[in-house]
Amino acid sequence: MAPERPLLRGSRRLLSVLLCVLVGLTQVPTVSAHGSTATGGLSQGHGVVLAIVGVGLLGGASVLKRTNHVSPTVALYGVFVGITATALGAVLFEGLSPDPTYTAHSMPFPRSWYPLMSVTTGFLIMLMSVVVGWLRWPTRPRYTFLGILMGLWITYPYLIPGPASDSHPLGYAIVLGTPVLVGYVVWTDAGSVLRSVLQDPVVRRFGIGVGVVMTFFFVSITGYLSFFPEEGLPHHRIVVVIPTIYQLVTWPVLEVYLPHIPLFVAISPAQLIVVGMLSTLIGLNAALIARYWRVEERAGLTEGTAGGAAIVGSCTCGCCGPLVAKIAVLAAGPSIAAPLYWVFVDSASPVSSLFIIGSVVLFAGSLIYSVESAQQAGQSSSITPAD
């Protein structure tokens, strides 16, 4: 009998682990937590368990790959399953957890501080962008322009006084111009490598898959997609378009509620821009890491950890405030969660905008840094398809 191929042996080993995990999940009883709600036999405890299992699969696949127990391609499948399970667990936990109710008395600082904080922080970001760009990247003014644009995200609500800021052309220009400038920066500095990397079908599918999972994660955590509608909603179908201030200015939001599924979904141009931009950047980072794995770079656990950190780090963006607050309620109680809730969720808070633009800069910067590091080390050809 011919010896079993390592790839087949590794695939069977990983499949056995996944099967054991799925069987174990079917035996998990409904977990009762303080203040939790259950729907269809599910509770927020199941979300916690599923997220923990997902993180375990992420780490397990990385370790198995590093110790050569599975091939990099099989490890990528395991990582994707882990990412999916983690995202589903987080969505399940957020959807089945009761919404905390906080008053203005629980705010970490009064709203009267917001104008000073926003203007100061935004202008500091713009000033640092000019100084750092001039000293560090004098031949790349696009970095300076991107930093100035990010600073405008924070200062805009107080640059245009009064209700005029809700529909001022500058606000729309900032939001619409951000993905254009980010795309130009990424494509200029990393486009040639990304085009080569995405020729690998496994890498391309992994990057697209991670981007789709993160899109689902973002829209679910922010409440734009829900299979757990709130109590008190009518029992008939609703399709309506309403104007809503989301991301600096007013945008039309299409809301659809189907009570018999149940399903609630809301779509707005600003949501598509922000979620699409973040998910695309995360997917490209994941594709680049997958290519390193596929060519057996010496990235190993280092690159795998960086990729996991980038994906998990996306949870810290401002749109995930409700999830952060609910986790804090579970871990430390309402007194600790209340300030976090206001810092992340309050649309007027400069910290909320800071986390959104910080996520964009982090993912775009990590992508460019990874490409340029490989090129400086003379390894750029090693991440292009050779098979």
C-alpha positions as CSV (number, residue, x, y, z in Angstrom):
1,M,0.0,0.0,0.0
2,A,1.3,3.5,-0.9
3,P,2.0,5.7,2.0
4,E,-0.6,8.3,2.9
5,R,0.2,11.7,1.6
6,P,0.9,14.4,4.2
7,L,-1.7,16.7,2.9
8,L,-4.4,14.0,3.1
9,R,-3.2,13.0,6.5
10,G,-3.3,16.6,7.7
11,S,-6.7,17.2,6.2
12,R,-8.1,14.2,8.0
13,R,-6.6,15.3,11.3
14,L,-8.1,18.8,11.0
15,L,-11.4,17.3,10.0
16,S,-11.4,15.1,13.0
17,V,-10.8,18.1,15.3
18,L,-13.6,20.1,13.7
19,L,-16.0,17.1,14.0
20,C,-15.2,16.7,17.7
21,V,-15.8,20.4,18.2
22,L,-19.2,20.2,16.4
23,V,-20.3,17.2,18.4
24,G,-19.2,19.0,21.6
25,L,-21.3,22.0,20.7
26,T,-24.4,19.9,20.3
27,Q,-23.9,18.8,23.9
28,V,-23.6,22.3,25.4
29,P,-26.6,23.1,27.5
30,T,-28.3,26.4,27.5
31,V,-26.1,28.7,29.7
32,S,-28.0,31.0,32.0
33,A,-26.3,34.3,32.6
34,H,-27.5,37.2,34.6
35,G,-29.8,39.3,32.5
36,S,-29.5,37.0,29.5
37,T,-32.4,36.2,27.1
38,A,-32.9,33.0,25.1
39,T,-34.4,32.6,21.7
40,G,-35.1,29.2,20.2
41,G,-33.1,27.4,22.9
42,L,-30.1,29.7,22.4
43,S,-28.7,32.1,24.9
44,Q,-25.8,34.5,25.1
45,G,-23.8,31.7,26.8
46,H,-23.8,29.7,23.5
47,G,-22.3,32.7,21.7
48,V,-19.5,32.9,24.3
49,V,-18.8,29.2,23.9
50,L,-18.8,29.4,20.1
51,A,-16.5,32.4,20.1
52,I,-14.1,30.6,22.4
53,V,-14.2,27.6,20.2
54,G,-13.4,29.8,17.2
55,V,-10.4,31.4,18.9
56,G,-9.2,27.9,19.8
57,L,-9.5,26.8,16.1
58,L,-7.6,29.9,15.1
59,G,-4.7,29.1,17.5
60,G,-4.9,25.4,16.8
61,A,-4.6,25.7,13.1
62,S,-1.6,28.1,13.5
63,V,0.2,25.7,15.8
64,L,-0.5,22.6,13.7
65,K,0.8,24.5,10.7
66,R,3.9,25.7,12.5
67,T,4.7,22.2,13.8
68,N,4.2,20.8,10.3
69,H,1.3,18.6,11.3
70,V,-0.8,20.1,8.6
71,S,0.0,21.8,5.3
72,P,-0.4,25.6,5.1
73,T,-3.4,25.2,2.8
74,V,-5.2,23.0,5.3
75,A,-4.3,25.3,8.1
76,L,-5.9,28.2,6.1
77,Y,-9.1,26.3,6.0
78,G,-8.9,25.8,9.7
79,V,-8.2,29.4,10.3
80,F,-11.2,30.4,8.2
81,V,-13.5,28.1,10.1
82,G,-12.1,29.6,13.3
83,I,-12.7,33.2,12.1
84,T,-16.3,32.3,11.0
85,A,-17.1,30.6,14.4
86,T,-15.6,33.5,16.3
87,A,-17.7,36.0,14.3
88,L,-20.9,34.0,14.7
89,G,-20.3,33.6,18.4
90,A,-19.8,37.4,18.8
91,V,-23.0,38.1,16.8
92,L,-25.0,35.5,18.8
93,F,-23.7,36.9,22.1
94,E,-24.6,40.5,21.1
95,G,-28.0,39.6,19.6
96,L,-29.1,37.7,22.6
97,S,-27.7,39.9,25.3
98,P,-30.1,42.5,26.8
99,D,-29.4,46.1,25.7
100,P,-28.0,48.1,28.6
101,T,-29.8,51.3,29.5
102,Y,-27.7,54.2,30.7
103,T,-28.4,57.8,31.5
104,A,-26.3,60.8,31.0
105,H,-25.1,60.6,34.6
106,S,-23.0,57.6,33.7
107,M,-21.1,59.4,31.0
108,P,-17.3,59.5,31.6
109,F,-17.2,63.2,30.8
110,P,-19.8,65.8,29.8
111,R,-20.8,66.5,26.2
112,S,-19.7,70.0,26.7
113,W,-16.1,68.7,26.4
114,Y,-16.8,67.2,23.0
115,P,-16.1,70.3,20.9
116,L,-12.7,71.0,22.5
117,M,-11.7,67.3,22.4
118,S,-12.8,67.0,18.7
119,V,-11.1,70.1,17.4
120,T,-7.9,69.6,19.4
121,T,-7.6,65.9,18.5
122,G,-8.4,66.5,14.8
123,F,-6.0,69.4,14.4
124,L,-3.2,67.5,16.2
125,I,-3.7,64.6,13.8
126,M,-3.5,67.0,10.8
127,L,-0.5,68.7,12.2
128,M,1.3,65.5,12.9
129,S,0.5,64.2,9.4
130,V,2.1,67.3,7.8
131,V,5.2,67.1,10.0
132,V,5.7,63.3,9.8
133,G,4.9,63.3,6.1
134,W,7.4,66.0,5.4
135,L,10.2,64.4,7.5
136,R,9.5,60.7,6.9
137,W,7.8,60.5,3.4
138,P,8.6,63.7,1.5
139,T,8.1,62.0,-1.8
140,R,4.7,60.5,-0.8
141,P,2.4,63.5,-0.1
142,R,-0.5,61.1,-0.4
143,Y,0.2,60.0,3.2
144,T,-0.1,63.6,4.4
145,F,-3.3,64.1,2.5
146,L,-4.7,60.9,4.0
147,G,-3.7,62.1,7.5
148,I,-5.4,65.5,7.0
149,L,-8.6,63.7,5.8
150,M,-8.6,61.5,8.9
151,G,-8.3,64.6,11.1
152,L,-11.2,66.2,9.3
153,W,-13.4,63.2,10.3
154,I,-13.0,64.2,13.9
155,T,-13.1,68.0,13.6
156,Y,-16.0,68.2,11.0
157,P,-19.0,68.1,13.4
158,Y,-17.7,71.4,15.0
159,L,-16.2,73.0,11.9
160,I,-19.7,73.7,10.5
161,P,-21.8,75.1,13.4
162,G,-25.4,74.2,13.9
163,P,-27.8,72.0,11.9
164,A,-26.0,73.0,8.7
165,S,-23.4,70.3,9.4
166,D,-25.9,67.6,8.9
167,S,-26.1,68.1,5.2
168,H,-23.0,70.2,4.3
169,P,-21.2,69.2,1.1
170,L,-17.9,69.1,3.0
171,G,-19.2,66.2,5.1
172,Y,-20.2,64.2,2.1
173,A,-16.9,64.9,0.4
174,I,-15.0,63.6,3.5
175,V,-17.0,60.4,3.6
176,L,-17.0,59.7,-0.2
177,G,-13.4,60.8,-0.6
178,T,-12.0,58.5,2.1
179,P,-12.3,55.1,0.2
180,V,-11.0,56.8,-2.9
181,L,-7.9,58.1,-1.3
182,V,-7.3,54.9,0.8
183,G,-7.7,52.9,-2.4
184,Y,-5.3,55.1,-4.3
185,V,-2.7,54.8,-1.5
186,V,-3.0,51.0,-1.2
187,W,-2.9,50.4,-4.9
188,T,0.0,52.8,-5.5
189,D,2.2,51.3,-2.9
190,A,1.1,47.7,-2.8
191,G,-0.9,47.1,-6.0
192,S,1.6,45.2,-8.0
193,V,2.2,42.7,-5.3
194,L,-1.5,42.4,-4.5
195,R,-2.3,41.7,-8.1
196,S,0.2,38.8,-8.1
197,V,-0.9,37.5,-4.7
198,L,-4.5,37.4,-5.8
199,Q,-3.7,35.2,-8.8
200,D,-3.4,32.3,-6.3
201,P,-7.0,30.8,-6.2
202,V,-6.7,29.5,-2.6
203,V,-5.4,32.9,-1.4
204,R,-8.0,34.7,-3.3
205,R,-10.8,32.6,-1.9
206,F,-9.4,33.0,1.6
207,G,-9.2,36.8,1.3
208,I,-12.7,37.1,-0.1
209,G,-14.1,34.7,2.5
210,V,-12.6,36.6,5.4
211,G,-13.9,39.9,3.9
212,V,-17.4,38.5,3.6
213,V,-17.3,37.2,7.2
214,M,-16.1,40.5,8.5
215,T,-18.9,42.3,6.5
216,F,-21.5,40.1,8.2
217,F,-19.8,40.7,11.6
218,F,-19.8,44.5,11.2
219,V,-23.4,44.9,9.9
220,S,-24.7,42.5,12.6
221,I,-22.8,44.1,15.5
222,T,-23.9,47.6,14.5
223,G,-27.6,46.5,14.3
224,Y,-28.0,46.9,10.6
225,L,-28.7,43.2,10.3
226,S,-30.5,41.2,12.9
227,F,-32.3,37.9,13.3
228,F,-33.3,38.8,16.9
229,P,-35.7,41.7,16.5
230,E,-36.5,43.7,19.6
231,E,-39.8,43.2,21.5
232,G,-42.6,45.6,20.7
233,L,-42.1,45.6,16.9
234,P,-45.3,45.2,14.8
235,H,-46.2,41.9,13.3
236,H,-46.5,43.1,9.7
237,R,-43.8,43.7,7.1
238,I,-42.2,47.1,7.1
239,V,-40.3,48.7,4.2
240,V,-39.4,52.4,4.7
241,V,-36.7,54.9,3.8
242,I,-35.8,57.4,6.5
243,P,-33.0,60.0,6.7
244,T,-30.5,59.3,9.5
245,I,-27.3,61.0,10.6
246,Y,-24.7,58.3,10.3
247,Q,-21.0,59.0,9.6
248,L,-20.9,62.8,9.8
249,V,-23.9,63.7,7.7
250,T,-27.5,62.7,6.9
251,W,-27.9,59.6,4.6
252,P,-31.1,57.8,3.4
253,V,-31.5,54.5,5.1
254,L,-33.6,51.7,3.7
255,E,-35.1,49.6,6.5
256,V,-36.8,46.3,5.9
257,Y,-38.4,44.2,8.6
258,L,-39.8,40.8,7.9
259,P,-41.4,39.5,11.1
260,H,-42.1,35.9,9.9
261,I,-38.4,35.1,9.3
262,P,-37.6,37.1,11.5
263,L,-35.2,39.5,9.8
264,F,-34.3,43.2,10.1
265,V,-31.9,44.8,7.7
266,A,-31.0,48.4,7.1
267,I,-28.8,49.7,4.2
268,S,-27.3,53.2,3.8
269,P,-24.6,54.6,1.5
270,A,-22.4,55.5,4.5
271,Q,-22.7,52.0,5.9
272,L,-21.7,50.5,2.6
273,I,-18.7,52.8,2.4
274,V,-17.4,52.3,5.9
275,V,-18.1,48.5,6.2
276,G,-16.9,47.9,2.6
277,M,-13.7,49.7,3.2
278,L,-12.8,48.0,6.4
279,S,-13.8,44.5,5.2
280,T,-11.8,45.0,2.0
281,L,-8.7,46.1,3.9
282,I,-9.0,43.1,6.3
283,G,-9.6,40.7,3.4
284,L,-6.4,42.0,1.6
285,N,-4.4,41.6,4.7
286,A,-5.7,38.1,5.1
287,A,-4.9,37.3,1.5
288,L,-1.3,38.5,1.9
289,I,-0.8,36.5,5.1
290,A,-2.3,33.4,3.3
291,R,0.2,33.8,0.5
292,Y,3.1,33.9,3.0
293,W,1.8,30.7,4.4
294,R,1.4,29.1,1.0
295,V,5.0,29.7,0.0
296,E,6.3,28.5,3.4
297,E,7.7,31.9,4.3
298,R,9.4,32.1,7.7
299,A,6.3,34.0,8.8
300,G,4.9,31.0,10.6
301,L,3.4,31.8,13.9
302,T,4.5,35.5,13.7
303,E,2.5,36.2,10.6
304,G,-0.4,34.1,11.7
305,T,-0.6,35.9,15.0
306,A,-0.4,39.2,13.2
307,G,-3.2,38.2,10.9
308,G,-5.4,37.1,13.8
309,A,-4.6,40.3,15.7
310,A,-5.6,42.4,12.8
311,I,-8.9,40.6,12.4
312,V,-9.6,40.6,16.1
313,G,-8.4,44.2,16.3
314,S,-11.2,45.2,13.9
315,C,-13.6,44.6,16.8
316,T,-12.2,47.7,18.5
317,C,-13.6,50.1,15.9
318,G,-16.2,52.6,17.0
319,C,-19.1,50.7,15.5
320,C,-18.6,47.8,18.0
321,G,-19.4,49.8,21.1
322,P,-22.5,47.8,22.0
323,L,-20.5,44.6,22.0
324,V,-17.7,46.1,24.1
325,A,-20.2,47.4,26.6
326,K,-22.1,44.1,26.9
327,I,-18.8,42.1,27.4
328,A,-17.9,44.6,30.1
329,V,-21.3,44.1,31.7
330,L,-20.6,40.4,31.8
331,A,-17.0,40.7,33.0
332,A,-17.1,43.7,35.4
333,G,-20.7,44.9,35.9
334,P,-22.7,47.9,34.7
335,S,-20.7,50.5,36.6
336,I,-17.6,49.7,34.4
337,A,-19.5,49.2,31.2
338,A,-21.4,52.5,31.3
339,P,-18.4,54.7,30.4
340,L,-17.3,52.3,27.7
341,Y,-20.8,52.4,26.2
342,W,-20.9,56.2,26.0
343,V,-17.4,56.5,24.7
344,F,-18.0,54.0,21.8
345,V,-21.7,54.5,21.0
346,D,-22.4,58.2,21.4
347,S,-22.3,59.4,17.8
348,A,-21.0,62.8,18.9
349,S,-18.1,61.3,20.8
350,P,-14.7,62.1,19.2
351,V,-13.4,58.7,20.5
352,S,-15.9,56.9,18.3
353,S,-14.7,58.6,15.2
354,L,-11.1,58.1,16.3
355,F,-11.5,54.4,16.5
356,I,-13.0,54.2,13.0
357,I,-10.3,56.2,11.3
358,G,-7.7,54.4,13.4
359,S,-8.9,51.1,12.1
360,V,-8.7,52.3,8.5
361,V,-5.1,53.6,9.0
362,L,-4.1,50.4,10.9
363,F,-5.3,48.0,8.2
364,A,-4.0,50.1,5.3
365,G,-0.7,50.7,7.0
366,S,-0.2,47.1,7.9
367,L,-0.9,46.1,4.3
368,I,1.7,48.5,2.9
369,Y,4.2,47.7,5.6
370,S,4.0,44.0,4.9
371,V,4.5,44.5,1.2
372,E,7.4,46.9,1.5
373,S,9.1,44.7,4.2
374,A,9.1,41.8,1.8
375,Q,10.4,43.9,-1.0
376,Q,13.2,45.4,1.1
377,A,14.3,41.9,2.1
378,G,14.4,40.8,-1.5
379,Q,11.5,38.4,-1.0
380,S,8.8,40.1,-3.1
381,S,9.1,37.4,-5.8
382,S,8.5,34.7,-3.1
383,I,4.9,35.9,-2.5
384,T,4.0,35.8,-6.2
385,P,2.4,32.6,-7.6
386,A,4.9,30.0,-8.6
387,D,2.6,27.1,-8.9
